[in-house]
Amino acid sequence: MALGGTLALAAPAQAATPAIMIAKAYYNSPGSDTGSNTSLNAEYVRLTNKRTTTINLKSWTLRDKSNHVYTFSSNFYLKAGASVVVHTGKGTNTASNRYWGRASYVWNNTGDTAYLRNSAGTAIDSCSWGSSGSYTSC
């Protein structure tokens, strides 16, 4: 007795685009690594809101493999389609630029990973790079 029919295979699930995405990591600031605030601020990570609604990043964190952690400590609303750049050094926070306030570099030129987590600590996105170049688009 033969059984008829077809076997349908499920297509692999595609990862959904994260609400907030690490769009770019500029891990090797231009010129010599002098440790000046200008050089520190040329090292940054850009986050982009890929949703059609504003998202509050309060208590979200951005960290590296060595567990240097930047926390959005107050209500910070990232509008739909907008980006914010998190600079390593000191500066005045604005709607499009945030400053970690560090006196030393975070992102390793020889390779590192940036991790973004929401306020519950859930991994939202990550971006890794190796030892060549100065920046990566994620």
N, C-alpha and C positions, 0 to 999 in steps of 0.2 A: 504494500500500500504506500503510495507516494503522498507526501504532504506538500501542498502548494503554498505559495506566499513569498513574500520578500522580507528580507531583513534590513531594516533601516538603521543605519549607524548614526548616532548623534554626532554632530559637528562639535569640535572642541570649543568650549566657552572662551570667548575673547575677553580679556581683561578690560573692564570699563575704564574710561579715562578718569583719572582722579579729579575730584572737584578743584583742588588746588594742585598744580603741577610744578615741579622744579623744572624751569625752562632753560636755565643756563647757569653754569658755575664757572666763574673766572677765578681759577685757583692759583695762577702765577701772575701776580701783578706786573705790569710793564717795568722794564729797567731792573736795576739792582734791588734786592730785598734789603732796603735800608732800615726798615722798621719805623719809618716816619708815618705820621697819621695819613698823609697823602698816599703813601704806598700801601698801607693797611686798608684804606678805603677803596683802593683799586682791586682788592680781593673781595669778591662778593658772590652771592647766589641770588638769582632772580626767580621769584615765584609768580605764577600766573593763575588767575581764577578762570577756569574753563567752563564755568556754569553761566546760566542766564540770570542768576540771582546773586545778590551781595552775600558774602560769607564773613562772619565774625571770627577772626583768628585768635581771640583771647585764649591764652594758655596753650596755644599750639607751639611746638618746638621744632627747631632746625638744629641738627647735630652732625658731627663727623664720627669717624671710626674711633677716635680717641675720647669720645664722649664730651667734647666741648659743646655746650648747649646754649642756644639763643632761645629765649622764651618771649613770645608776644605777651607782655605782662598786663596790658590793659585792653579794653575793647579796641580792636583794630578791624575796621570793616573794609574788606577788599571788594570793590565793585565788580560786577559781571564783566568779564573780558579784560579787567585791569591787571597790572603787574605791580609788584613791590620788590625793591632791591634791598637785600640785607647785607650791609657793608660790615667788614670786620672791625674797623676803627671807630673813632668817636665822631659825633656830629649831631645835628639837630634833626630829630625825627619829623618826617612829613608823611603825606598820604602815599607817596611813591618811593620813599627812601627811609630805611630804618638803620640804626647803628648799634652794633653789638657792644661797642665801648671797650674793646680789647686793646691791649698794648703789644700784643704779639699775634703772629699769623695763626690761622686755624687750619686752612685747607692745605694739605700736603702736595707739593709740586711733583712728587714721585708717585702719586696715586693715592686716591682717597674715595670716600663715598659720603654724599650728603643724604641725610635721612630727614623726612618731614613726617611729623606725627600730630594728630589732632589733640584736642584737650583731654580726651579719654585715654590717650597714649597709643591709639591705633595707628599703625603704619599707613600713611597716605600715599607717599611716593618716595623714590630714592633715585640717585644719579651717581654713577661711578665713572672714574677716569683712570688712565694709566700715567706713565711718566713723560709722555711727549705732548708738546703744545703748551698753551697757556690757559685755554678755556675749552669747555665742551658744551654743546647744545644737547639738552636731554629730551 
